[in-house]
Amino acid sequence: MTPTLEDYLPPGVTIDDVITMMAGGSAFLAVVAVWHAFLRREIGGRRLRELATRRQALRHDYLHGARKRSSILTSTGSMRQIVDRFNLLRTSKSEAMQRKLAQAGWRSSDALVRFLFAKLSLPFVFGGISLFLFQIMHLYHLPTTTRLAVIMGSVLVGAFLPDVLVKNTIIKRADKIRKGLPDALDLMVICAEAGLSLDASLKRVSEEFGRSCPELADELAITSLELGFLPDRRQALVNLANRTQSKGIRGLVNNLLQSDKYGTPLAQSLRVLAAEFREERMMRAEEKAARLPALMTVPMIVFILPPLFIVLIGPAILRVIDALSHM
């Protein structure tokens, strides 16, 4: 006897009950969808509150020297004591490392303390772990020379790991800023044509780019604040170029400095620069498209041609083998 759908249902449940429950669920989902569509959300108000809170945090950080701390991070007091004991903050490389950390987006003094502590402790941590695994636990039966080489390699990895992480973060952040800069320049042109000053334009652009490109928004917001309280406006623009180390930002800063020096209209200079960045973005896209055939050659040779040869030549080879075997 062929089983029916009712055989798979729980006892006491019929097909009519299932259809009724599905219809009720569909009606409930339809009501929820309609209610969700007509629900009025205060997205603009929430976004304005978030931007206001962010501006206040930036202003408080730069005017009062406050430190932003996360609730999940432990206090850096013990780290600072160890770093101060070895006088690592007074070395000549600490200022250069502070600039690199600022380029990576870590501007607080605690960031330098954490970096120096990691630079000091990670070689001992990695070396101790590898020593415990290979020398004490004998995780792998390796010769003595190989074990020593692995332990020394772990120490070197721990020594250079913080520098590599900072360098990679700087490169990724600069790439994100480069991608968001053309659109930001277009918006700055609109703000300048509307009659806004440079600091007001930067502030407005930072508010609009808070979600799409927060890295660029942070830099522009900081520059807007520095234009307001630094005695030299040129220094605020130079600080922007030093913090980002991006060619696009450097071109923008040079353009703004020349506009301020020679009295060129801000909207006109920004429009020319925006057109140049749009052309550069198009050239980058065309360059990637032109490189695509060369990049696809190796995958085609490795993954497509061998199966194609097998399909085309395989039957003939099998027939030849059968013929030779019958002889």
N, C-alpha and C positions, 0 to 999 in steps of 0.2 A: 504494500500500500504506500502510495506516494505521500510524504509528509506535507501538510499545509502550513500556512502562516500561523494559524491558531495553535499549532503544536509547540511553537517556539515562545509563545506568550506565557506569562505567569498564570497560575490557577486563578480563575475568577475574573480574568481580564479578557475581554473580547476585542475584535477588530473595531467595533463601533466605539468602544471606550478609548482606544488608541487614537482614532480619528478625532474624537471629541477633545482629547487632551492636546493634540497637535493644533487643532483649530483655536483652542483657547490660548495656547502659547503664542501662536501667530498674531492673534488679536492683541495680546498683551505687549508683544514687541512692537506692533504697529502704533499702539498708544504711546509707548515710551519714545519711539522715534519722532512722532509728531510733537510730543511735549518737549523733547530735546531740541527740536528745530526751532520752536517758538520761545525757548528759554532765553532770556536776556542776560548776557554775560557782560560784566564790566571789565573787558580786556584792556581797554585804554586806561582806565583808572588804575588797574593793577600794574600795568607797565610803567605808568608815571610814578607810582609809589616806589617801584623797584629802582628806577633811574634816579629818583630823588635820594633814596637811601645810598645808592652807589656813589653819587656825587658828594654826599656828606661824608662818606667814608674816605674818599680820596682827599677831600679838603682837610679833614681831620688828620689824615696821615701826613700831609705835607706841611700843614701849618703848626701842628702841635707835636709831631714826631711820634704819633701813637703807633703801636705794633698790632697788626692783625693776627690774632691767634685762633686756631681752630680748636674745638672742644675735644677732638679725637687725638690731637698731638700732645705729647707730654711737654713739660717745661724744659727749657734749654739751660736752666741754671747750672746743672752739673756739667753739661757740655761746655758752657762758657768758662767754668772754673778750670777744666782740663786744658782748654785752648789758651786761656790766659797764663796757665802755669808754664806752658811751653813757649809763650810769647809769639804765637802764630799770627795774632792780629797786627803785630808791629812789624812784620816783614815787608820787604819791598814789593812782593808779589800780591799782597792782600788787596791793595787798591785796584790792581789790574783784574784780580778775580772778582772783586765787587762789581766792576763794570761788566764783566762777562755774565755774572748772575743777574744783573739788571737787564742785559740783553735777552736773557732767558725768561724774564718776567718775574724774577725773585728779587725784590728791591729792599726788603727789610734787612736790618743788621743780623737778625737771627738766621737768615739764610746763609750768610757768610760763616757764622758759627757752626751751623749744621754741616756745611760743606767741609770746613777745616777738620771738624771732628770725624766725619766720614773718611776724609783723606788720611787721617792719622790712625783710625781704628780698623778700617776694612782690611788692610794688609795682615794685621794680627788675627782678625776674625777668620779670613779665608785661609791663612796659613795654619791656624789652629784646627780648623775643621778638617782640612786635608791631612794634617799630621795625625789627627785622631782616627780618621777613616783608613788611611793607608799604612800608618806606622804602628798604631796600637790595635785597631780592630782587624787589620789585615783583610780589608774588604776584597782586594784583588791580589793574587799572588804575582807580584811584579818584582823584578830585580831591584836591588838597592839603589842603583843609579837612576832607574826610571822613577822610583818613588821620590827620590830627592828632586828630580826634575819636575815632577808633578807638583810637589810642595812649593818649589820656587816659582813655578808658573802661577799657582794660586795666589801667592803673595804679590806678584806683579799685576795680576788681574785686579786684586783688591786695591792696589796703589793707583792704577790708571782708570778704574771704573768710574769714579766721580767726574773726572775730566771728560770722559767719553759721553756720559749722560748729559752734562752741561752743554757740550758741543752739539750733540744731536738735538737737544731742546732748542738751542739758538737757531739752528738751521731750519727746523720745522716751524718755529715761530716766524722767522723771516719769510718763509715761503707762504704762510697764511696771510701775512701782512701784504706781501706782493700780490696775492690773488685778490684781496679785497680793496686794494688801493685805487684801481680805475673807477669802480663804482663810487667810492668815497669822493674822488675828485669831481665826478659828475654832480654829485650832491653839493659839493662845495661851490661849484660854478653857479648852481641855482641859488644857493644862499647868498653868494656875493652879488649876483644880479638883483636879488631882492633888497639889497642895501645893508646887509649885516656886515659887521666888522670881522676881522680875522679871528679873534678869540670867540666871538659869538658863532661864527661859522663852524669852527672846530668843535665847539660845545654841542651844536645842533647835530653835526655829523656823528659825533660820539654817541649821542642819544639814539640815533636811528640805527647805528651799527652795533648796538649792544648785544644783539642776539646772533646776527649773521657773521660778524667777525669781531669777537670780543677783544682779541689782541690789539687790533688796530684802534678799536674804540677806547681802550685803556690808554694807549699812547696819546691819542688826540685829546682825551679828557685831561691828562696830566699836562700836556702842552698848553691847553686852554687855561688851566689854573696858573701855570707858571707865567703866562703872558699877563695875568692879572696882578701878580705880586712881585715879580722880579723887576729890578730897576732897569735892566737892559733887555729889551724884547728880542734882540738878536740872540742872546744867550739861551732863551727858551727854545728857539728853533734849532740852535746847535745841539742842545741837549736831546732834542727829539732825534736828530740824526745819529748821535752817539749811542742812544739807547737801543736803536733798532738795527743799525748796521745793514740797512737795506738800500739797494741802488735806487729804487723808486722813491723811497723817503728822502734820500740824499738829493735826488733831483728836485723833489718838491721843496725841500728846505732852501736849496740854491735859488730856485725860482722865486720863493717868497722873500728871500733876502735881497735879491736884485730888484724885486718890485718895491720893497720898502726903501731901498737906497736911491733908485732913480725915479720913483714916483709913478711907476707903471700902474695902470688900473688893475686891481686885483682880479676882477672877473675876466678880463682879457687874457692875462697871463695864465690863470688857471684853465681857461678854455683851451689854450694852445697846448698846455701840458696834458690835459685830459685827452685831447686828440692824439697826442704822441703815445700815451699809454694804451689807448684803444688799438692803435696800429701795432704796437708792440705785442699786445695780447693776441691779435689776429695772426701776427707773424709766428708767434709761439705755437698757435694751433696748427698753422700750415706746416711748420717744421715737424711737429709730431705726426701729422698725417703723411708727410713725405718720408718719414723714417719707418712707417708701418710696413711697406713691402720688404724692406731689408730685415726687419725684425721677424717677419713671418716666414722668411726663407728657411731658417734652421728648423722651426717646428714642422714645416711641411716636409722637409727632407727626412726628419727623424721619425715622425708619427704618421705621415700620409703615404709617402712613396713606398716604404716596405710593405704595408698591407696591400697596396695597389699591385706591386710586383707579385706578391703571393697569390692574389686573386687571378691575375692574368697568366702568369707563368706556371703556377702550381699545378693545374690540371695537366698541362703538357708534360711536365716533369714526371707526374705520377703515371701517365700513359707510357712514357719511355721506360720507366722502371718496370712496369708490368710486362711490356714487350720483351725487355731483356731477361726478365725472370722466366718467361715461357720458353725462351731459346735454350 
